[in-house]
């Protein structure tokens, strides 16, 4: 996409507004060219790497909101890779949503955030404000825990950890092998 709708609508001053999401799947071919462009796999991977360098977090999922605003058919035909900032991201409002809405937001089935490993140094950076978009990280009995029911798989906790104590793993269970980046 040519821009991030969340950062643009919030007039973000901390992260680039012209750094947008990636859409994958058959429905992505229906996106109007004024909003984005077709890319190669290599370009998409470079975009993900650039998002990492900018300090943005990847939130991957099937999002009804994207299906509606882009006027594409089934949301099952569209996979969104957002590059979220901690200040403007749509998911930032998740902990404040009504339970009927927030309980419907779950991480993609093939994304797993591993609990804190032996590298943990008790620095507590992962517990800071604007770190966990889902409010899944807490300190219990002197140890950081990740509530898997609240985790949206954004990986922001992984990015802020300087000791590689939290791991995020992706597999390809829910992505149809015929999909191409478009």
N, C-alpha and C positions, 0 to 999 in steps of 0.2 A: 504494500500500500504506500501511497505517496506521503501520507502523514498519519500520525496517531490521533484518533478521534478524542481519546481521553485527555491527552496533553494539550491538544488544540482547544478543546472546549473549556479546559481549566486555565488556559493561557499559561502553561507551565514555563517557568523561567530557569528551571534547574536541569532539564533534559531536553534534547531536541524534539521539537514538534513535528519535524519533517522525517522522522524515523518511524515507519509504520509496521503493521503486523504482516504476517505471511499467512496466506490462505491456501490450503491444499485440498484437492479432491475435484470431482467432476463439476460441482456447482461453481467452483472458482472461475471457470471459463466464462461465466455469465457476468462477471464483475465489469462494470463500465470502465473503459480505459481512462476516463478523467480521474478516477480514484486510485488506480494502480496499474501495474504492468505485469506481463508474463515474464518469468525469469527461468534461468536454468537451475538445476540442482546445486551446482557449484556456487552460483550467485546467492542462492537462498542460504546455503551453509555459511558463506562469507558474511551475510547479513546477520545471522545468528551469532557468529564470532564477534562482529562489531557491537552487537547488543551487549554481549558480555563485557567488552572493553569499556562501554559507556556506563556499566553498572546497572543495566536493566535486567529484570527477571522475566523468565519465560513462563507464561501460563498457557498451557496447551489444552484444548478441549473443543467440544462441539457446543456451540453457543447459539441459542435461539435468537438472541438479539442480532447477531451478525446475519443470520439467515433472513431476518425481517428487513433490516435496513438495506441489504444488498439485493433484496427481491429475488432470492434464489429459492429453489424448491426445497426439498428435504434437507434438514440440518444434518442428517446422516451422511449426506454427500459433501459435507464441508467440514474441514478441520481447521481450526484457527490456532495460530501460534502468535500470541501477543507478546510484546516486549514491554513490560510494565515498569513504571517508575514507582517508588514508594510514596510519592506525594499526590499523584493524580489518577492512579489506576482505578478503573471501575471496581476491581475487587477490594479496594481499600474500604469500601462501604459495607463489605460483607458482614463484619461483626455487628453492624448496626441495623441490619435488615430484620424484618419480622421473621420469626422462626419458620413460618410456612414457606417463605421464599428462600431463606438461607439454607434450610435443610435440603433443598433441591440442588444445591451447588456441591458437587463432589468432584474429586480429581478424576482424570481420565484413568480408566482401568489399567492401563499399561504404564503408569507412572507410580513410582514408589519412593518415598522418602525414608531412608534408613535411620534408625535411632542413632543417637550420639555414640560414637565408637571410642576406642582407647586414646585417641588423640585429644580428647576434651580436656581443656585447661581451666575451666570455670571462669572464663573471661566474661561470660554472659552477654556478649554482643548480640547473639541470636534472640535475646529477650528484650532488646531495645524497641523503642517506639518505631513504628512504620517498618518493622522487619517482617513479621508473619502476617500475610494478607488475610489468612483464615482464622487467626487467633488460636492456632494449634499448639504453640510452644509455651511451656510453663516450667517453673522450677518446683519440683516436688521432692521432699526429703533430701535436699542438697544435690539433686541431679536434674538436668534438663530432660524433659520428656516431650514427645511429639504425639499429640492426639490424632491418630490416623483418621478418625471420623470427621475432624475439622480441617485437616490438611487439604489444600487445593492443589498441591503439587507445583507451586510457583518456583520453588528453589531459591527464593531470596535468602533463606536461612543459610543455604550452602554458600552463597556468594559472600555473605558478610563474615562467615567463619574463617579466620586466618589460620586455623590449625587443621583444616580438612577433617573436622570431627563429625560432620553431617554429610550424608551422601544421598544423591538423587539418581535414580536409575530409570531409564526408559527401555521398554521392549516394544515389539510391534504387534501385539495381540489384536488390537482393535483397528489397525490400519489395513485396509484392503490392499493387497499387493499390486493391483492394477492402477492404483492412484498415481498420478504424477503431479509434480509441483506445477502450478499454472498461475 
